[in-house]
Amino acid sequence: MLQLPTTKPEMNQDDALKQFSHMARERAFGQRIGSDRLIQAGLDALVAGVDSPSLAMLAGLLRSEEPEAPELFDRVLEELGLRFYPPDDPQEAKWAMADWIAEQIADGSLDPATGTHLIWTDIAYDLGYPKDLEALVHCAHNLAGWEETWGVSVEELNREAIEAAKQFLSKRTAEEPKS
């Protein structure tokens, strides 16, 4: 059977900027992103019509020039106004990370099992398992230990995790100080 090559759907400017913003947060929260992904994001953005003085340099890096990618990526973020700096206070930075992960769970861009697991292991633990994260940690436990014999589908557990993320965000938004 003949298999045709699969291609990614064409990215528009909004998608490209969202990808840059997402990667900026990943890096700010300590996730390592390979130079190949940074360069590909630059190429995707360039093809989508995003304009930035350093973008073409990032997108055009050769394999031998990959070590330059992180610095160029940061420069592009600055030029596009997408640079993200987490709060200096370690606890506030963890809460900002929880917000970001919950947003991704709620909008469907992050698998609920993966997201709740990150909140459980990378955030709740460090914050001493605060009450505000209990529902998300509970969802993480359920999704991690799920068995067919439970009488509830994994899809239903995923929906519960999405709802818990939305409720968490709603509560966090309501608690934000008004300026």
C-alpha positions as CSV (number, residue, x, y, z in Angstrom):
1,M,0.0,0.0,0.0
2,L,1.3,3.4,-1.0
3,Q,1.8,5.8,1.9
4,L,1.9,9.4,1.2
5,P,4.1,11.6,3.4
6,T,2.2,13.4,6.1
7,T,2.5,17.1,6.4
8,K,1.7,19.4,9.3
9,P,-1.2,21.8,8.7
10,E,0.1,25.2,7.7
11,M,0.6,27.4,10.7
12,N,-0.8,31.0,10.8
13,Q,0.7,34.0,12.6
14,D,-1.4,33.5,15.7
15,D,-0.4,29.8,15.9
16,A,3.2,30.7,15.5
17,L,3.1,33.4,18.2
18,K,1.3,31.0,20.5
19,Q,4.0,28.4,19.9
20,F,6.7,31.0,20.8
21,S,4.8,32.1,23.9
22,H,4.4,28.4,25.0
23,M,8.1,27.7,24.5
24,A,9.0,30.9,26.3
25,R,7.1,29.6,29.4
26,E,8.5,26.1,29.1
27,R,12.0,27.6,29.2
28,A,11.2,30.0,31.9
29,F,9.9,27.2,34.1
30,G,13.2,25.2,33.6
31,Q,12.2,22.9,30.8
32,R,15.0,22.2,28.3
33,I,14.1,22.7,24.7
34,G,16.5,21.5,22.1
35,S,18.0,23.9,19.6
36,D,16.3,21.9,16.8
37,R,12.9,22.8,18.2
38,L,13.8,26.4,18.6
39,I,15.0,26.7,15.0
40,Q,11.9,24.9,13.8
41,A,9.7,27.3,15.7
42,G,11.6,30.1,14.0
43,L,11.1,28.5,10.6
44,D,7.4,27.9,11.3
45,A,7.0,31.6,12.4
46,L,8.8,32.9,9.4
47,V,6.7,30.8,6.9
48,A,3.6,32.0,8.8
49,G,4.5,35.6,8.1
50,V,5.7,36.7,11.6
51,D,8.2,39.6,11.3
52,S,11.1,40.2,13.7
53,P,14.6,41.4,13.0
54,S,16.3,38.2,14.3
55,L,13.7,35.7,13.2
56,A,15.3,34.9,9.8
57,M,18.7,34.4,11.5
58,L,17.1,31.9,14.0
59,A,15.2,30.1,11.2
60,G,18.3,29.8,9.0
61,L,20.7,28.3,11.5
62,L,22.6,25.3,10.2
63,R,23.2,22.2,12.4
64,S,26.7,23.4,13.1
65,E,25.3,26.7,14.4
66,E,22.7,25.2,16.7
67,P,24.5,26.4,19.9
68,E,23.4,30.0,18.8
69,A,19.7,29.0,18.8
70,P,18.9,29.7,22.5
71,E,20.3,33.3,22.4
72,L,18.6,34.1,19.1
73,F,15.3,32.6,20.3
74,D,15.5,34.9,23.4
75,R,16.2,37.8,21.1
76,V,13.2,37.0,18.9
77,L,11.0,36.7,22.1
78,E,12.2,40.2,23.2
79,E,11.5,41.6,19.7
80,L,8.0,40.1,19.6
81,G,7.2,41.1,23.2
82,L,6.8,37.5,24.2
83,R,9.5,37.1,26.8
84,F,8.2,35.6,30.0
85,Y,9.8,36.0,33.4
86,P,8.4,33.9,36.2
87,P,8.0,35.6,39.6
88,D,11.3,35.8,41.6
89,D,9.7,34.3,44.7
90,P,10.0,30.4,44.3
91,Q,6.5,29.8,45.7
92,E,4.9,32.4,43.4
93,A,6.8,30.9,40.5
94,K,5.2,27.5,41.3
95,W,1.8,29.0,41.4
96,A,2.4,30.7,38.1
97,M,3.5,27.3,36.7
98,A,0.3,25.7,38.1
99,D,-1.8,28.4,36.4
100,W,0.0,27.8,33.1
101,I,-0.4,24.0,33.2
102,A,-4.1,24.3,34.3
103,E,-4.7,26.7,31.3
104,Q,-3.3,24.1,29.0
105,I,-5.4,21.3,30.5
106,A,-8.5,23.5,30.3
107,D,-7.9,24.6,26.7
108,G,-7.1,21.0,25.5
109,S,-3.5,21.7,24.5
110,L,-2.1,19.4,27.2
111,D,-3.3,15.9,28.0
112,P,-5.1,15.9,31.3
113,A,-3.1,13.0,32.7
114,T,0.2,14.6,31.8
115,G,-0.8,18.0,33.1
116,T,-2.3,16.8,36.4
117,H,0.8,14.6,36.9
118,L,3.0,17.7,36.5
119,I,0.9,19.6,39.0
120,W,1.1,16.7,41.5
121,T,4.8,16.0,41.2
122,D,6.4,19.3,40.2
123,I,4.2,21.8,42.0
124,A,1.9,20.5,44.8
125,Y,4.7,18.6,46.4
126,D,6.9,21.6,46.6
127,L,4.0,23.8,47.9
128,G,3.1,21.3,50.6
129,Y,0.0,20.0,48.9
130,P,-2.2,23.1,49.3
131,K,-6.0,22.8,49.3
132,D,-6.3,24.8,46.0
133,L,-4.5,22.0,44.2
134,E,-6.3,19.0,45.9
135,A,-8.8,18.4,43.1
136,L,-6.0,18.4,40.4
137,V,-3.8,16.1,42.5
138,H,-6.8,13.8,43.1
139,C,-7.4,13.7,39.3
140,A,-3.7,12.9,38.8
141,H,-3.9,9.9,41.2
142,N,-7.0,8.6,39.5
143,L,-5.6,8.9,36.0
144,A,-2.2,7.4,37.0
145,G,-3.9,4.4,38.7
146,W,-6.9,3.9,36.5
147,E,-8.0,0.3,35.8
148,E,-10.8,-0.9,33.5
149,T,-12.5,-2.6,36.5
150,W,-13.2,0.8,38.1
151,G,-16.5,1.3,36.3
152,V,-15.6,4.7,35.0
153,S,-13.9,5.4,31.7
154,V,-10.6,7.1,31.4
155,E,-12.4,9.7,29.2
156,E,-14.6,10.5,32.1
157,L,-11.6,11.0,34.4
158,N,-10.1,13.2,31.7
159,R,-13.3,15.3,31.7
160,E,-13.1,15.6,35.5
161,A,-9.5,16.8,35.2
162,I,-10.4,19.4,32.7
163,E,-13.3,20.6,34.9
164,A,-11.0,20.7,37.9
165,A,-8.5,22.8,35.9
166,K,-11.2,25.2,34.9
167,Q,-12.5,25.5,38.5
168,F,-8.9,26.1,39.8
169,L,-8.4,28.8,37.2
170,S,-11.8,30.4,37.9
171,K,-11.0,30.5,41.6
172,R,-7.5,31.9,41.0
173,T,-8.8,34.6,38.7
174,A,-11.5,35.6,41.3
175,E,-8.7,35.8,44.0
176,E,-6.4,38.0,42.0
177,P,-5.9,41.4,43.6
178,K,-7.8,44.2,41.7
179,S,-5.5,47.1,40.7
